[in-house]
Amino acid sequence: MNRLADQVPLLAVTSLTLEIGSKQVVRQWDWCARPGEWWVLLGPNGAGKSTLLATLAGLRTPTQGTIILDGKPLSDWPGRMLARRRGFLPQRPLCPDSVSVREAAMIGRHPHLGRWRWPGPEDEAIVQGALATVDLDHLADRPVATLSGGEQQRLAIAILLVQQPELLFLDEPTNHLDLRHQVALFQALEERRRAGALLVTALHDLNWALRYATGAILLDGNGNVTAAPAGQSLTAELLSALYGVALTRCTCRQIILQPPASL
C-alpha cells in the first residue's frame, strides 16, 4: 500500500491557467501533492517554471483556476498563517546586507514570533542549527555584505530552514553552490521531506531530480504540463522530447548527453 497516496493532499490545483504576456505556459491543469512528496519542475528556459512556482506559492495570481492549501483557497489564508506553512526560495534571493549573518537568518523566525515577542533561546538554537546545516555557523557574526555569491545563497537557504515551513518552494536552489554544498543542501531537504514536508523545486540538473524526486512536473512552454510520479515522468524518452536533445538513462541513475553520431 502506498502510504503517501493515502494521505489527504496538502496542495491541490484545479483548472490552472497561467499566461506570461500573450503566451500561455500552463493550460487547464489539475494536480495535487501530499506531505512527504518532492516534486521537481523541469523544462527548457522560458517554459514558465519560475512563474508556476511563484503562483503555487501564492506570490502571483493565476490567470484562471484555483490553488487549495490544506482544504482552503490559497487566497483566503492570512499572511502570517501562510508564512508559517509555506516557504519560498526565489531564484535570485535578496538578503539585507546591513546586518550580520545570524541576524539575517533570524528573519525566518518572524512568522512564528508574536507582535511583541523577541527571539528566545529556542529561536536562537534553530538559527544556529540552520547555519550549521549550510556551513555558515563559523561566519555567523560576519556582515552579510562581505559574503560571496555562494555564501549568500546558503544564507537564503538557511532563512528558509529557520522558517520551518511544511511546504517548501525552491527556485534553482543550487545556484552558485559548489558540489559539496549542493550535496549538503539536498541531504538537508531530504531530511525535511522524510519528516513530512512537501517540496516543489525548479531544477535544471536532471541527476539531482533522479536521485531525490518522488514526482516531476514537465513544462514545454506551450501550455502543456505533464505531472506524474518519478518513475513515469523522469524517462529518457519524455526528457529527450522536453529538451530537444537525445538523452539516455544509465543504470547508475544518471542522465547523460549522448555523443553526436559523427563521433
N, C-alpha and C positions, 0 to 999 in steps of 0.2 A: 504494500500500500504506500502511495506517495504522501508523505507527511505534509509537504508544502501544499500539495493540491487540495488537501482537506481544510486548509485554513481559509478564513474569510479574507478577501482581498483588502489590502491596506490602501491601494491606489487603483482607481478604475477610470477609464476613458471611454466616452460614448460619442460616436459620430464626430470625432475631432477633425477639423479642417484648419490648416494654417496657410497663410499667404504672406509672402515677402514681396511687397510691391504688387506687381501683376502676376507673380509666379506662385503657383500653388505647390507647396512642398509636402503637405500631408492632406490626404483626401478621405473624409468619412471613415476614420479609423476607430475601431473598438479594441480595447486592450485592458488587461488587469494584471496586477502584480501583488505578491503576498510577502509577508515577513520572511526573512531568511533567503530571499532570492537576490541575485545580482544580474541585472540586465545591462548589456553594453549597446550603445548606439554606434552603428557603423555606417559609413557611406563616403562617397567622394567629397572633395572640397566643394562647398556651396550647396550641399544637399539639404541643409536645414537642421543639422544635428544640434547646434547651439540654440537655435530658435525653438526647437521642440523641447530641449532640456529646460530652458527658461520657462516655457509655457507650462510644462508639467510641474515645475516648482512654484507656479503661481506668480511669476515675475513678468509675465507677458500675457495679454488677453488673447485667447484663441479667436480666430475668425468665426468659427462655429463650433458647437459641441460643448460638452460638459466634462469637467475633471472632478472626481469624487475622492476625498481623503477620509478614510475611516467612516464611510457612510454619509458624509456631509459634503456638499459642494465646496470646492476649494475657496471660492469667493466669499463664502459665509464664515470662514474662520477668522477670528480676531487676530491681529498681527502678532501679539505676544504669544498667544497659544500656538499659532502656526510656527513661530520661530523656535518653540520648544520641540516641535515634532519634526520639522523639516530643516535641513541644512543644505546650502548651495555653495559650491566652489566654482567661480567663474573661470573662464579661460585665461583672463588677464586680471588676477586679483590685485586689489589695491589695499595696502596696509599703511596706517598712519606712520609717517617717518619721524615724528617729533617725540616719540615715546620709546621705551625700552622694549625688547623682545617679550619679556614677561608681561608688561602692561598691555601690549598689543594682543597677546594670547588670551588675556583675561576678557577681551571683548566677547569671546564665545560664551561666557557665563552670564552676560547681561540679560538674556531672556529668562533666566532662572532666578534672578535677584528681584526682590520686591522694590517698590519705588524708593524706599528709604534704607534699603539693606546694603551694607557694604560687603565685599567678598570676605568670606571666613576661611578658617583652616581647611575645610573640605574643598572649597573652590581653589585655594592655593595648591592643594595636593593634585587636583585634577589638571591644573595648568602645568605643574611640574611633570606629571606623568606624560602629558601630550608632548611637551617639549622634548622629553627624553625619547619618545617614540620617533620623532622626526630628527633626532640628533642635533637639537638646538639647546639642550639644557645647559651646556657649557658657555652659551652665548646669551643667557637669559638677561644679563644686565647691559648688553650692547644696545646702542641706539639702532632702531630699525633702518635708519638711513645709511648705515655702514654695511648692510648685508649685501651679498651678491644676489644675482637673479635667482639662482638655485636655492639659496637660503631664504629669500623672500617667499618663494613658492612653498617651501617646507613650513614656513611660519603660517601661511594661509591655510595649509592643511591642518596645522596644529590648532588654529582657531576653530576650524570645523570639528575637530575631535573634541575639543573642550566644550563645544556646544552640546555634544552628546545627543544628536537627533536620532530618531529611529528610521528616518527616511533621508538618505543622502544622495544628492545630485552633484556629480563631479564632471566638469568640462575639461578634458585633456589634462588630468592631474599630474601627468609625468613631465609636463613642460619644464625645461631647464634642469631636470633631475638627472644625475649620473646613475649608472646601473645599480650601484649599491643602494642608493636611496630609493630607486624605483622598487627594488625587491622589498625593502623595509616598508614602503608605502602599501604595496599590495598585501603583504602579510598582515599589516595593521587593519586594513579594510576587510580582509577575510575574517579576522577575529570578530569584527563588528557584525559581519553577515552571520557567522555561526552563533552569535549571541542573539540573533533575531532581527537585525536591521535589514531594511530593504535598500539596495543600492542601484542607482541608474547612472552609468558612466559613459560619456562620449570618449571614444578612443580611436587612434589610428594604428596602434600596434596590435596586429592580429594575434600574435603569440600570447600576449597577456590576456586577451579575450578568451583564447582557447584554454588557458590554464585555469581561469577563475570564473568565467561567466556561467550562470545557470541558464541564461536565455539571451537572445540577441534581437535587436530591432534594426532592420536594414532599410535605409532610406536611399532611394535612387535619385532624388532631386526633382522628380516629375510628379510627385504626389502619391506614388506607390510606396506602401510600407509593408514589409514582411516581418512579423514578430512570432517567434517560436522558440521552444527550448533549444539549448545549445547544440544538442545532437542533431537537430533537424535544420538549424539555420546556419551554423558555422561549418558549412561544407565547402570543399574546393569549387564545386560547380556553382553554387549560389554566389560565393565571394568573387569568383572569376567574372561572372556576369555583372556583379555590382561595380567592380572597379575597372573592368575592361582590360584585364591582363590575365594571362594564363597562370593559374596557381595550382599547386599540388599539396596535399596534406601528407606529412611524413608520419611514420609510426612513433616518432619521438614527440608527437603532439606539437609540431611546428608547421607553419605555413611558409614556404619559401618560393621565390620567384623562379620560374623555370627558365633555363638559359635559352637564348634565341636558337632557332633551328639551324642557323648557319654556323654555330659553334660546335 
